[in-house]
């Protein structure tokens, strides 16, 4: 049988930051890398990511955050770092309080962010600016 941690279900939180901020803080814009960091962290713990959230300035009690917890699909929230969570939610402190109230854990992956060059920024820009054109980021 698998490790006991495999039962821990995780929601990965990414910040849905406007593309205009790509030059200033590319990691905040790059939701794919944010979710990848959360997935690496979860895998290292033996946890499984069951939801990927992309949010911007969301209230800490918003149904979009808590639907997975209410239906038993999420026990733990993970964000890449505090900077991402601060952009994703209107109040990190209120979200921490809501997690405590509802019995959910909150963690930060805290892994090293990718290095962004002009080429990788251009790739993120293409992926995010042409989603309906069938571009898959490859």
C-alpha positions as CSV (number, residue, x, y, z in Angstrom):
1,X,0.0,0.0,0.0
2,X,1.1,3.6,-0.6
3,X,2.5,6.1,1.8
4,X,0.0,7.6,4.3
5,X,0.6,11.1,2.9
6,X,-1.0,10.1,-0.4
7,X,-4.3,10.8,1.3
8,X,-3.5,14.5,1.7
9,X,-5.3,16.4,-1.0
10,X,-3.9,19.8,-2.0
11,X,-5.2,22.9,-3.8
12,X,-2.4,24.8,-5.5
13,X,-3.0,28.6,-5.5
14,X,-1.6,30.7,-8.3
15,X,-2.0,34.5,-8.8
16,X,-3.8,35.5,-11.9
17,X,-1.7,38.6,-12.4
18,X,-2.2,40.9,-15.5
19,X,0.2,40.3,-18.4
20,X,1.2,43.9,-18.3
21,X,3.2,43.1,-15.2
22,X,5.4,40.5,-17.0
23,X,8.5,42.6,-17.1
24,X,8.3,43.8,-13.5
25,X,7.6,40.4,-11.9
26,X,7.4,37.5,-14.4
27,X,6.8,34.8,-11.8
28,X,3.6,36.5,-10.6
29,X,2.3,36.4,-14.2
30,X,3.5,32.8,-15.0
31,X,0.7,30.7,-13.5
32,X,2.1,27.6,-15.1
33,X,5.4,27.9,-13.2
34,X,3.6,28.7,-10.0
35,X,1.5,25.6,-10.3
36,X,4.5,23.5,-11.2
37,X,6.3,24.7,-8.1
38,X,3.3,23.7,-6.0
39,X,3.2,20.3,-7.7
40,X,6.9,19.7,-7.0
41,X,6.4,20.6,-3.4
42,X,3.4,18.4,-3.0
43,X,5.1,15.5,-4.7
44,X,8.1,15.9,-2.4
45,X,5.7,15.6,0.6
46,X,3.9,12.6,-0.9
47,X,0.7,14.7,-1.4
48,X,-1.5,14.9,-4.4
49,X,-2.7,18.1,-6.1
50,X,-6.4,17.8,-6.6
51,X,-7.2,21.4,-7.6
52,X,-5.4,24.2,-9.3
53,X,-6.7,27.6,-8.5
54,X,-5.9,30.8,-10.5
55,X,-7.2,33.8,-8.6
56,X,-6.6,37.5,-8.3
57,X,-7.7,39.6,-5.3
58,X,-10.2,37.0,-4.1
59,X,-12.0,37.3,-0.8
60,X,-10.6,34.7,1.7
61,X,-14.1,33.3,2.2
62,X,-15.0,33.1,-1.5
63,X,-16.7,29.9,-2.6
64,X,-14.2,29.3,-5.4
65,X,-11.5,28.7,-2.8
66,X,-13.6,26.5,-0.5
67,X,-15.6,24.4,-2.9
68,X,-12.9,21.7,-2.9
69,X,-12.6,21.7,0.9
70,X,-16.4,21.5,1.3
71,X,-16.6,18.4,-0.9
72,X,-13.6,16.7,0.6
73,X,-11.2,17.2,-2.3
74,X,-8.9,19.6,-0.5
75,X,-7.3,19.5,3.0
76,X,-4.4,21.7,2.4
77,X,-3.7,24.9,0.4
78,X,-0.2,25.6,-1.0
79,X,1.0,28.7,-2.7
80,X,4.5,29.1,-4.2
81,X,5.3,31.9,-1.8
82,X,3.8,34.7,0.3
83,X,4.1,37.2,-2.7
84,X,1.9,35.0,-4.9
85,X,-0.7,34.5,-2.1
86,X,-0.8,38.3,-1.4
87,X,-1.6,38.9,-5.0
88,X,-4.1,36.1,-5.2
89,X,-6.2,37.1,-2.2
90,X,-7.3,40.4,-0.7
91,X,-6.1,39.4,2.7
92,X,-3.6,36.7,3.6
93,X,-4.2,37.1,7.3
94,X,-7.9,36.7,6.8
95,X,-7.3,33.6,4.7
96,X,-5.0,32.1,7.4
97,X,-7.8,32.7,9.9
98,X,-10.4,31.2,7.6
99,X,-8.1,28.1,7.1
100,X,-7.8,27.8,10.9
101,X,-11.6,28.1,11.3
102,X,-12.3,25.5,8.7
103,X,-9.5,23.1,9.7
104,X,-7.5,23.4,6.5
105,X,-3.7,23.8,6.4
106,X,-1.9,26.5,4.5
107,X,1.7,26.0,3.3
108,X,4.2,27.8,1.1
109,X,6.3,25.7,-1.4
110,X,9.2,28.1,-0.9
111,X,11.2,26.7,-3.8
112,X,13.5,28.7,-6.0
113,X,11.7,30.7,-8.7
114,X,12.7,30.2,-12.3
115,X,15.1,32.6,-13.9
116,X,13.4,34.7,-16.6
117,X,15.3,35.8,-19.6
118,X,14.0,37.8,-22.5
119,X,13.3,34.5,-24.3
120,X,11.4,32.9,-21.4
121,X,9.3,36.1,-20.8
122,X,8.4,36.1,-24.5
123,X,7.3,32.5,-24.2
124,X,5.1,33.3,-21.3
125,X,3.7,36.3,-23.2
126,X,2.9,34.2,-26.2
127,X,1.2,31.5,-24.1
128,X,-0.9,34.0,-22.2
129,X,-1.8,36.3,-25.1
130,X,-2.8,33.6,-27.6
131,X,-4.8,31.0,-25.6
132,X,-7.6,30.8,-28.2
133,X,-5.2,30.4,-31.1
134,X,-4.3,26.9,-29.9
135,X,-0.9,27.8,-28.6
136,X,0.1,25.4,-25.9
137,X,3.3,27.0,-24.7
138,X,5.7,24.5,-26.4
